[in-house]
Amino acid sequence: MLLLKNILPVVGMVLLLVSLLVIRRLISHLPDGKIKGRWCFLQGLVCLFLVGYGYYAVAFGRTYGGPAELIVPVIFFFGAVFVLLVCRLALETAKDLKRVFVLEQENTIDCLTGVNNRRYLERRLKEEFSRVSRYGFPLSLVMLDIDHFKQVNDRWGHHCGDQALKKLASLMRDSIREADSLCRYGGEEFLLVLPHTKKADAIKIAEKLRQQIEHSELFCCDTETQAVPLRVTVSMGVADHLHGMDTVQALLDRADKALYRAKSAGRNRVICWDNEKRDSGTQGAR
């Protein structure tokens, strides 16, 4: 029994050491924040437990006074088992959540540009349309198309075109508000979802972005792997939610029609769809 009294705390110490390794792995999967800080605090507590286990083994492990003295070693042992099981469960849970997050990202993020894809767009538009219908919040869309993008692919190759799309998407993502959403609609077309934004404000946002794109250089590589400064312009169509509009597709269609008018009018401009079907918008230097 004296041997058992000594073994149980030692085995508990080994389990706590394993728990520390598990906690370190868990912490590596967590982002900076309160939860990570709390697990670091728990790591410190486990270290204190280790000291307590060691002190007990040294101070009380030389004598045996009866079965009652096994109570503390048994509690130490099962306490260490409990800590290890909780840490393992937390680690597996964190891994599963991370896998779910990665899968969600893969399903909603465009693999080329890194912005939201059509799957995300459909879900986001339904959510925003529901809020608009319920609470009457303003909602605007900006559909954007790169002017003469086929010429970029034909002259410099599709690899260069892909790099230009990446740079342009990054520029737009960094320029929009946090509440807005940028989605790749297809090919060289993008869509901006602007919640709580009236038509006049959406036009201002689109025009500011159009000018920023027009004066920015997208660096690509030619066939000799030399850096080539590339500029592009964009055409934009703006549409806002109107009273009585009952489908998301109706709003998308109006943004698409406004974009078509911008392209037909000479490109590199912002045109807004309106009730009277008159073109309203701004244009850049050609």
C-alpha positions as CSV (number, residue, x, y, z in Angstrom):
1,M,0.0,0.0,0.0
2,L,2.9,2.3,0.6
3,L,4.0,1.8,-3.0
4,L,0.5,2.6,-4.2
5,K,0.5,5.7,-2.1
6,N,3.6,6.9,-3.9
7,I,2.7,5.7,-7.4
8,L,-0.6,7.5,-7.6
9,P,0.8,11.0,-7.2
10,V,3.6,10.3,-9.5
11,V,1.2,9.0,-12.2
12,G,-0.9,12.0,-11.6
13,M,2.1,14.2,-12.2
14,V,2.8,12.5,-15.5
15,L,-0.8,13.0,-16.5
16,L,-0.6,16.7,-15.6
17,L,2.6,17.0,-17.7
18,V,0.7,15.5,-20.7
19,S,-2.1,17.9,-20.0
20,L,0.4,20.8,-20.2
21,L,1.4,19.6,-23.7
22,V,-2.2,19.4,-24.7
23,I,-2.9,22.9,-23.4
24,R,0.1,24.2,-25.4
25,R,-1.2,22.7,-28.6
26,L,-4.7,24.1,-27.8
27,I,-3.3,27.6,-27.3
28,S,-1.6,27.4,-30.7
29,H,-5.0,26.9,-32.3
30,L,-6.6,29.9,-30.6
31,P,-6.6,33.5,-31.7
32,D,-5.4,36.2,-29.4
33,G,-8.1,37.2,-27.0
34,K,-9.8,36.5,-23.7
35,I,-10.2,32.7,-24.3
36,K,-6.5,32.3,-25.1
37,G,-5.6,34.3,-22.0
38,R,-7.8,32.1,-19.8
39,W,-6.2,28.9,-21.2
40,C,-2.8,30.4,-20.4
41,F,-4.0,31.1,-16.9
42,L,-5.2,27.4,-16.6
43,Q,-1.7,26.4,-17.8
44,G,-0.3,28.2,-14.8
45,L,-2.7,26.5,-12.5
46,V,-1.7,23.1,-13.8
47,C,1.9,24.0,-13.0
48,L,0.9,24.8,-9.5
49,F,-0.9,21.4,-9.2
50,L,2.4,19.8,-10.3
51,V,4.3,21.5,-7.5
52,G,1.6,20.4,-5.0
53,Y,1.7,16.8,-6.2
54,G,5.5,16.8,-5.9
55,Y,5.4,18.3,-2.5
56,Y,2.9,15.7,-1.3
57,A,5.0,12.8,-2.7
58,V,8.2,14.1,-0.9
59,A,6.6,15.1,2.4
60,F,4.1,12.3,3.0
61,G,5.2,9.4,0.8
62,R,7.6,7.7,3.2
63,T,5.0,6.4,5.7
64,Y,1.8,4.5,5.6
65,G,-0.7,4.8,8.4
66,G,-3.7,2.9,7.0
67,P,-6.2,2.9,4.1
68,A,-7.4,6.4,4.9
69,E,-4.1,7.8,3.7
70,L,-4.9,6.5,0.2
71,I,-7.8,9.0,-0.1
72,V,-5.6,12.0,-1.1
73,P,-3.4,10.1,-3.6
74,V,-6.6,8.6,-5.2
75,I,-8.1,12.2,-5.4
76,F,-4.8,13.4,-7.0
77,F,-4.8,10.6,-9.5
78,F,-8.4,11.1,-10.7
79,G,-8.1,14.8,-10.6
80,A,-5.2,14.6,-13.0
81,V,-7.2,12.2,-15.2
82,F,-10.1,14.7,-15.2
83,V,-7.8,17.6,-16.2
84,L,-6.3,15.6,-19.0
85,L,-9.7,14.5,-20.4
86,V,-11.0,18.1,-20.3
87,C,-7.9,19.4,-22.1
88,R,-8.1,16.7,-24.7
89,L,-11.8,17.3,-25.3
90,A,-11.1,21.1,-25.6
91,L,-8.3,20.5,-28.1
92,E,-10.5,18.2,-30.3
93,T,-13.3,20.7,-30.1
94,A,-11.0,23.5,-31.2
95,K,-9.7,21.4,-34.1
96,D,-13.3,20.6,-35.2
97,L,-14.3,24.2,-35.0
98,K,-11.3,25.2,-37.0
99,R,-12.1,22.6,-39.7
100,V,-15.7,23.9,-39.9
101,F,-14.4,27.5,-40.2
102,V,-12.0,26.5,-43.0
103,L,-14.7,24.6,-44.8
104,E,-17.0,27.6,-44.4
105,Q,-14.3,29.9,-45.8
106,E,-13.7,27.5,-48.8
107,N,-17.4,27.5,-49.5
108,T,-17.9,31.2,-49.4
109,I,-14.6,32.7,-50.5
110,D,-13.5,33.0,-54.1
111,C,-10.3,31.0,-54.4
112,L,-8.6,33.4,-56.9
113,T,-9.4,36.9,-55.5
114,G,-9.9,36.1,-51.8
115,V,-13.2,38.0,-51.7
116,N,-16.7,36.6,-51.1
117,N,-18.2,34.3,-53.8
118,R,-21.7,33.9,-55.3
119,R,-22.7,31.4,-52.6
120,Y,-22.0,34.0,-49.9
121,L,-23.6,36.7,-52.0
122,E,-26.9,34.8,-52.3
123,R,-27.0,34.2,-48.5
124,R,-26.1,37.8,-47.7
125,L,-28.6,39.3,-50.1
126,K,-31.4,37.2,-48.6
127,E,-30.4,38.4,-45.1
128,E,-30.2,42.0,-46.1
129,F,-33.4,41.9,-48.2
130,S,-35.2,40.4,-45.2
131,R,-34.0,43.3,-43.0
132,V,-35.1,45.8,-45.6
133,S,-38.5,44.3,-45.9
134,R,-39.0,44.1,-42.2
135,Y,-37.5,47.3,-40.9
136,G,-37.4,49.5,-44.0
137,F,-33.6,50.1,-43.9
138,P,-32.1,51.4,-47.2
139,L,-30.1,49.0,-49.3
140,S,-28.0,49.6,-52.4
141,L,-26.0,47.5,-54.8
142,V,-23.1,48.4,-57.0
143,M,-22.3,46.1,-59.9
144,L,-18.8,46.6,-61.3
145,D,-17.2,45.4,-64.5
146,I,-13.5,45.9,-65.6
147,D,-13.4,47.7,-68.9
148,H,-11.9,45.7,-71.8
149,F,-10.5,43.1,-69.5
150,K,-10.3,40.6,-72.4
151,Q,-7.5,42.8,-73.9
152,V,-5.4,42.3,-70.7
153,N,-5.7,38.5,-71.1
154,D,-5.0,38.6,-74.8
155,R,-2.0,40.9,-74.5
156,W,-0.3,39.7,-71.3
157,G,-1.8,36.2,-70.8
158,H,-4.3,34.8,-68.3
159,H,-1.8,34.6,-65.5
160,C,-1.3,38.4,-65.7
161,G,-5.1,38.8,-65.8
162,D,-5.5,36.7,-62.7
163,Q,-2.9,38.8,-60.9
164,A,-4.7,42.0,-62.0
165,L,-8.0,40.6,-60.6
166,K,-6.3,39.8,-57.3
167,K,-4.8,43.3,-57.0
168,L,-8.0,44.9,-57.9
169,A,-10.0,42.8,-55.4
170,S,-7.5,43.7,-52.7
171,L,-7.7,47.4,-53.5
172,M,-11.5,47.4,-53.4
173,R,-11.6,45.3,-50.2
174,D,-9.4,47.7,-48.4
175,S,-11.4,50.7,-49.6
176,I,-14.9,49.7,-48.6
177,R,-16.6,50.1,-45.2
178,E,-16.5,47.3,-42.7
179,A,-20.3,46.8,-42.9
180,D,-20.1,46.5,-46.7
181,S,-19.5,43.2,-48.6
182,L,-17.5,42.7,-51.8
183,C,-18.3,39.7,-53.8
184,R,-17.0,38.3,-57.1
185,Y,-20.1,38.0,-59.2
186,G,-18.4,36.2,-62.1
187,G,-15.4,36.6,-64.4
188,E,-14.3,40.2,-64.1
189,E,-17.6,41.3,-62.5
190,F,-17.9,42.2,-58.8
191,L,-20.8,43.3,-56.6
192,L,-20.8,45.6,-53.7
193,V,-23.6,45.1,-51.1
194,L,-24.1,48.4,-49.2
195,P,-26.5,48.0,-46.3
196,H,-28.1,51.1,-44.7
197,T,-27.0,53.1,-47.7
198,K,-29.3,55.3,-49.8
199,K,-28.9,55.7,-53.6
200,A,-27.2,59.1,-53.4
201,D,-24.6,57.8,-50.9
202,A,-24.1,54.7,-53.0
203,I,-23.3,56.8,-56.0
204,K,-20.7,58.8,-54.0
205,I,-19.1,55.5,-52.8
206,A,-19.0,54.1,-56.3
207,E,-17.5,57.2,-57.8
208,K,-14.8,57.5,-55.2
209,L,-13.9,53.8,-55.8
210,R,-14.0,54.3,-59.6
211,Q,-11.5,57.2,-59.3
212,Q,-9.3,55.3,-57.0
213,I,-9.1,52.3,-59.4
214,E,-8.5,54.6,-62.4
215,H,-5.5,56.2,-60.8
216,S,-4.0,53.0,-59.3
217,E,-1.4,50.7,-61.0
218,L,-1.8,46.9,-61.0
219,F,1.6,45.3,-61.3
220,C,1.7,42.2,-63.4
221,C,4.5,40.3,-65.2
222,D,5.0,39.9,-68.9
223,T,6.4,36.9,-70.7
224,E,9.9,37.9,-69.7
225,T,9.0,38.0,-66.1
226,Q,9.5,41.8,-66.0
227,A,7.2,43.9,-63.8
228,V,4.7,45.8,-66.0
229,P,2.6,48.6,-64.6
230,L,-1.0,48.1,-65.6
231,R,-3.9,50.5,-65.3
232,V,-7.6,49.5,-65.7
233,T,-10.9,51.4,-65.5
234,V,-14.2,50.1,-64.4
235,S,-17.9,50.7,-65.2
236,M,-20.4,50.6,-62.4
237,G,-24.1,50.3,-62.1
238,V,-25.9,51.4,-58.9
239,A,-29.4,50.3,-57.8
240,D,-31.3,50.7,-54.6
241,H,-34.1,48.9,-53.0
242,L,-37.5,50.5,-53.7
243,H,-40.8,50.2,-51.9
244,G,-42.7,47.3,-53.2
245,M,-39.7,45.4,-54.5
246,D,-40.3,41.8,-53.5
247,T,-37.4,39.8,-54.8
248,V,-33.6,39.9,-54.6
249,Q,-33.4,39.2,-58.3
250,A,-35.3,42.4,-59.1
251,L,-32.7,44.4,-57.3
252,L,-29.9,42.5,-59.1
253,D,-31.5,43.0,-62.5
254,R,-31.7,46.8,-62.0
255,A,-28.0,46.9,-60.9
256,D,-27.1,44.9,-64.0
257,K,-29.2,47.2,-66.3
258,A,-27.4,50.2,-64.8
259,L,-24.1,48.6,-65.5
260,Y,-25.1,47.8,-69.1
261,R,-26.0,51.5,-69.6
262,A,-22.6,52.6,-68.1
263,K,-20.8,50.3,-70.6
264,S,-23.0,51.4,-73.5
265,A,-22.4,55.0,-72.6
266,G,-18.6,54.7,-73.0
267,R,-17.4,52.8,-69.9
268,N,-15.3,54.2,-67.0
269,R,-18.4,55.8,-65.4
270,V,-21.0,55.3,-62.7
271,I,-24.7,55.1,-63.7
272,C,-27.6,54.6,-61.4
273,W,-30.9,52.9,-62.3
274,D,-33.9,55.1,-61.3
275,N,-37.7,54.9,-61.5
276,E,-37.9,57.1,-64.5
277,K,-35.4,54.9,-66.4
278,R,-33.2,58.0,-67.0
279,D,-29.5,57.5,-66.8
280,S,-28.0,59.4,-63.8
281,G,-24.5,59.2,-62.7
282,T,-20.9,60.3,-63.2
283,Q,-18.2,59.5,-65.6
284,G,-14.4,59.7,-65.7
285,A,-11.9,60.9,-68.1
286,R,-11.6,58.7,-71.2
